[in-house]
Amino acid sequence: QRYEDVHAMQDGGALHQLSLWRGALDIHPTKSKEEICQDLLATDHAGFDKLGCISIVLLKDLCQSMKADVEEYAPGTCKEDDNKATVIIAVLCSIVGAGVLGGLTYYMYIRYVNYVRIQQAHEQLMEAT
């Protein structure tokens, strides 16, 4: 518990300490935090979680290079988006938009017809007087 409290108080936590430790021991090849987390994802999920690697790497970005490991860690992460819902929404919005446009056109036509009828009635009334 004390070990974890000390690492929690450190800047960057345990992952940062591991990175510093690797640098101090001059371990080659040198690895960035992202690379360390990628290796942990492939080999040790508990270590990946313990070091808080989920905040360092984006699982969606790793889907191309490490799809099997990402799917094992978080099933469904690499699943392709289902575009059927998007297509259905676009079609429905288009139909509603066309209906509104048609309704507006009809409304404007009826107003114009009434305007012409009133104008003709007014002219006839003016001629009759």
Rosetta silent file (secondary structure, phi, psi, omega in degrees, C-alpha in Angstrom):
SEQUENCE: QRYEDVHAMQDGGALHQLSLWRGALDIHPTKSKEEICQDLLATDHAGFDKLGCISIVLLKDLCQSMKADVEEYAPGTCKEDDNKATVIIAVLCSIVGAGVLGGLTYYMYIRYVNYVRIQQAHEQLMEAT
SCORE:     score description
SCORE:     0.000 S_00000001
   1 L     0.000  -43.383 -179.031    0.000    0.000    0.000 S_00000001
   2 H   -61.949  -39.904  179.063    2.815    2.390    0.897 S_00000001
   3 H   -58.897  -45.820 -179.026    4.485    1.678   -2.455 S_00000001
   4 H   -69.137  -34.655  177.313    1.325    2.640   -4.345 S_00000001
   5 H   -64.946  -41.377  178.938    0.843    5.783   -2.212 S_00000001
   6 H   -63.425  -44.662 -179.669    4.387    6.943   -3.007 S_00000001
   7 H   -67.995  -32.052  179.095    3.861    6.366   -6.725 S_00000001
   8 H   -67.864  -31.574  179.865    0.493    8.133   -6.650 S_00000001
   9 H   -79.034  -22.886 -179.547    2.174   11.235   -5.200 S_00000001
  10 L   -70.599  150.412  175.875    4.892   11.201   -7.859 S_00000001
  11 L   -67.911  119.961  178.222    4.403   13.190  -11.032 S_00000001
  12 L    91.712   -9.795  176.195    3.158   10.752  -13.668 S_00000001
  13 H    71.401 -158.497 -173.779    2.638    7.849  -11.283 S_00000001
  14 H   -65.841  -35.734  179.589    4.129    4.371  -11.581 S_00000001
  15 H   -63.162  -41.226  177.500    4.478    4.491  -15.365 S_00000001
  16 H   -64.344  -41.411  178.255    6.629    7.596  -15.126 S_00000001
  17 H   -63.238  -40.174  177.646    8.735    5.927  -12.427 S_00000001
  18 H   -62.942  -41.311  179.016    9.166    2.852  -14.631 S_00000001
  19 H   -63.823  -42.698  177.349   10.256    5.059  -17.505 S_00000001
  20 H   -64.748  -40.309 -179.995   12.786    6.841  -15.253 S_00000001
  21 H   -62.682  -44.889  178.397   14.022    3.505  -13.899 S_00000001
  22 H   -61.430  -39.910  179.021   14.585    2.142  -17.418 S_00000001
  23 H   -67.538  -39.774 -179.353   16.477    5.330  -18.302 S_00000001
  24 H   -66.615  -34.041  179.053   18.605    5.173  -15.151 S_00000001
  25 L   -84.822   -2.655  178.716   19.574    1.563  -15.870 S_00000001
  26 L    56.745   46.210  179.435   20.334    2.503  -19.476 S_00000001
  27 L   -78.134  128.808  179.391   18.108   -0.304  -20.795 S_00000001
  28 L  -112.923  146.351   -3.011   18.166   -0.551  -24.569 S_00000001
  29 L   -74.606  148.478  177.676   16.225   -0.138  -26.686 S_00000001
  30 L   -70.130  142.020 -178.228   14.801    2.933  -25.041 S_00000001
  31 L  -128.028  143.215  174.548   11.011    2.974  -25.066 S_00000001
  32 L   -78.193  171.437  178.267    8.497    5.727  -24.683 S_00000001
  33 H   -61.430  -37.630  179.446    5.583    5.402  -22.279 S_00000001
  34 H   -62.665  -42.978 -179.861    3.335    4.554  -25.219 S_00000001
  35 H   -66.191  -39.596  177.256    5.623    1.720  -26.304 S_00000001
  36 H   -60.820  -44.322 -179.501    5.809    0.347  -22.759 S_00000001
  37 H   -66.388  -37.129  177.507    2.009    0.388  -22.577 S_00000001
  38 H   -63.737  -41.915  178.006    1.695   -1.321  -25.969 S_00000001
  39 H   -64.311  -40.386  178.939    4.009   -4.095  -24.803 S_00000001
  40 H   -65.904  -36.632  178.764    2.015   -4.478  -21.579 S_00000001
  41 H   -62.394  -36.605 -179.118   -1.235   -4.666  -23.525 S_00000001
  42 H   -76.492  -26.512 -172.346    0.167   -7.564  -25.518 S_00000001
  43 H  -117.584  -36.269 -169.925    1.575   -9.441  -22.521 S_00000001
  44 L  -142.572   95.438 -178.021    0.153   -8.325  -19.153 S_00000001
  45 H   -67.277  -34.652  179.095   -3.322   -6.819  -18.868 S_00000001
  46 H   -64.381  -43.279  177.097   -3.066   -6.484  -15.086 S_00000001
  47 H   -64.502  -38.084  177.525    0.151   -4.473  -15.456 S_00000001
  48 H   -59.120  -45.387  179.431   -1.487   -2.392  -18.171 S_00000001
  49 H   -69.724  -42.229 -175.609   -4.313   -1.509  -15.773 S_00000001
  50 H   -64.093  -36.541 -179.075   -2.060   -1.017  -12.748 S_00000001
  51 L   -84.566   -2.709  178.370    0.187    1.470  -14.542 S_00000001
  52 L    70.100   34.045 -177.382   -2.809    3.424  -15.853 S_00000001
  53 H   -67.238  -19.018 -178.540   -1.843    2.894  -19.461 S_00000001
  54 H   -62.237  -25.214  177.986   -5.422    3.402  -20.599 S_00000001
  55 H   -85.912   -9.802 -178.542   -4.852    7.150  -20.198 S_00000001
  56 L   -95.209  -43.774 -176.467   -1.647    7.010  -22.264 S_00000001
  57 L  -108.230  152.732  174.145   -2.708    5.025  -25.322 S_00000001
  58 L  -102.074  117.299 -176.037   -5.852    5.182  -27.425 S_00000001
  59 H   -61.662  -35.555  179.077   -7.168    1.681  -27.994 S_00000001
  60 H   -59.892  -37.943 -179.791   -8.892    2.717  -31.251 S_00000001
  61 H   -69.681  -27.876 -179.126   -5.503    3.762  -32.655 S_00000001
  62 H   -83.165   -5.771 -177.073   -3.980    0.392  -31.747 S_00000001
  63 L   -61.647  -30.903 -179.640   -6.673   -1.535  -33.619 S_00000001
  64 L   -72.366  -42.705 -174.220   -4.640   -1.528  -36.843 S_00000001
  65 L   -94.629  -26.140 -175.005   -1.426   -2.890  -35.395 S_00000001
  66 L  -134.127   47.007 -172.321   -2.615   -4.895  -32.357 S_00000001
  67 H   -57.552  -46.542 -177.334   -6.224   -5.807  -33.134 S_00000001
  68 H   -61.732  -42.465 -178.910   -6.192   -9.221  -31.406 S_00000001
  69 H   -68.247  -40.957  179.389   -4.653   -7.808  -28.209 S_00000001
  70 H   -65.260  -42.837  179.510   -7.018   -4.838  -28.098 S_00000001
  71 H   -65.765  -34.381  177.904  -10.051   -7.081  -28.654 S_00000001
  72 H   -68.092  -38.661 -179.282   -8.857   -9.428  -25.910 S_00000001
  73 H   -74.349  -47.405 -178.001   -8.463   -6.505  -23.487 S_00000001
  74 L  -136.451   90.097 -177.506  -11.650   -4.632  -24.441 S_00000001
  75 L   -57.822  137.805  177.895  -14.009   -6.645  -26.651 S_00000001
  76 L    90.296   -4.744 -178.658  -15.842   -4.596  -29.269 S_00000001
  77 L   -66.857  -39.238 -176.163  -13.332   -1.744  -29.333 S_00000001
  78 L   -91.821    6.114 -179.226  -12.163   -2.475  -32.871 S_00000001
  79 L   -64.462  136.681  178.516  -15.620   -3.194  -34.207 S_00000001
  80 L   -68.151  143.483  178.355  -16.432   -1.238  -37.344 S_00000001
  81 L   -65.520  141.623  179.397  -19.122    1.391  -36.922 S_00000001
  82 L   -87.253  112.011 -176.171  -22.508    0.341  -38.215 S_00000001
  83 L   -84.736   -4.879 -179.548  -23.459    2.825  -40.915 S_00000001
  84 H   -60.661  -42.775 -179.528  -26.997    1.485  -41.346 S_00000001
  85 H   -63.215  -39.978  179.448  -28.306    3.727  -38.590 S_00000001
  86 H   -64.271  -42.504  179.444  -26.635    6.747  -40.169 S_00000001
  87 H   -64.722  -43.665  179.681  -28.152    5.968  -43.564 S_00000001
  88 H   -61.633  -44.652  179.429  -31.616    5.485  -42.056 S_00000001
  89 H   -62.503  -42.842  179.752  -31.384    8.787  -40.191 S_00000001
  90 H   -63.366  -42.354  179.778  -30.220   10.599  -43.345 S_00000001
  91 H   -65.125  -45.493  179.878  -33.065    9.143  -45.423 S_00000001
  92 H   -63.100  -41.206  178.026  -35.689   10.000  -42.806 S_00000001
  93 H   -64.692  -37.600  177.572  -34.369   13.543  -42.446 S_00000001
  94 H   -64.513  -42.923  179.350  -34.437   13.931  -46.234 S_00000001
  95 H   -64.151  -45.325  178.725  -38.050   12.756  -46.381 S_00000001
  96 H   -62.822  -42.868  178.510  -39.074   15.092  -43.560 S_00000001
  97 H   -61.617  -43.166  177.973  -37.182   17.955  -45.219 S_00000001
  98 H   -63.933  -39.814  177.711  -38.874   17.288  -48.558 S_00000001
  99 H   -62.530  -44.657  179.023  -42.273   17.180  -46.794 S_00000001
 100 H   -63.774  -44.301  178.879  -41.629   20.501  -45.065 S_00000001
 101 H   -62.382  -43.290  177.460  -40.446   22.053  -48.335 S_00000001
 102 H   -63.032  -44.093  177.962  -43.510   20.686  -50.163 S_00000001
 103 H   -61.496  -42.851  178.444  -45.832   21.952  -47.433 S_00000001
 104 H   -64.061  -41.569  177.887  -44.229   25.380  -47.520 S_00000001
 105 H   -62.615  -45.501  178.669  -44.547   25.500  -51.320 S_00000001
 106 H   -60.792  -44.940  178.942  -48.219   24.504  -51.123 S_00000001
 107 H   -59.574  -44.738  179.734  -48.860   27.134  -48.439 S_00000001
 108 H   -65.679  -39.110  178.926  -47.205   29.840  -50.560 S_00000001
 109 H   -63.088  -46.857  179.256  -49.198   28.771  -53.652 S_00000001
 110 H   -61.212  -41.354  177.636  -52.513   28.926  -51.752 S_00000001
 111 H   -62.707  -41.110  179.935  -51.618   32.385  -50.420 S_00000001
 112 H   -65.482  -44.381  178.786  -50.774   33.553  -53.943 S_00000001
 113 H   -60.403  -44.415  178.088  -54.054   32.182  -55.352 S_00000001
 114 H   -63.366  -39.919  179.047  -56.003   33.942  -52.602 S_00000001
 115 H   -62.527  -46.059  179.161  -54.074   37.152  -53.228 S_00000001
 116 H   -62.634  -43.079  179.226  -54.857   37.042  -56.956 S_00000001
 117 H   -62.734  -42.983  178.741  -58.542   36.297  -56.240 S_00000001
 118 H   -66.596  -40.082  179.404  -58.797   39.178  -53.762 S_00000001
 119 H   -63.712  -42.456  178.054  -57.015   41.503  -56.189 S_00000001
 120 H   -65.431  -41.170  178.310  -59.443   40.585  -59.006 S_00000001
 121 H   -63.336  -39.389  179.733  -62.445   41.030  -56.703 S_00000001
 122 H   -65.693  -42.726  179.151  -61.116   44.415  -55.650 S_00000001
 123 H   -63.616  -41.841  178.303  -60.651   45.491  -59.273 S_00000001
 124 H   -63.705  -40.339  178.975  -64.193   44.361  -60.154 S_00000001
 125 H   -64.679  -39.991 -179.420  -65.558   46.235  -57.167 S_00000001
 126 H   -68.392  -37.230  178.868  -63.687   49.370  -58.152 S_00000001
 127 H   -69.513  -34.698 -177.619  -64.983   49.099  -61.751 S_00000001
 128 H   -71.737  -23.369 -177.918  -68.562   48.605  -60.556 S_00000001
 129 L   -93.611    0.000    0.000  -68.548   51.778  -58.506 S_00000001
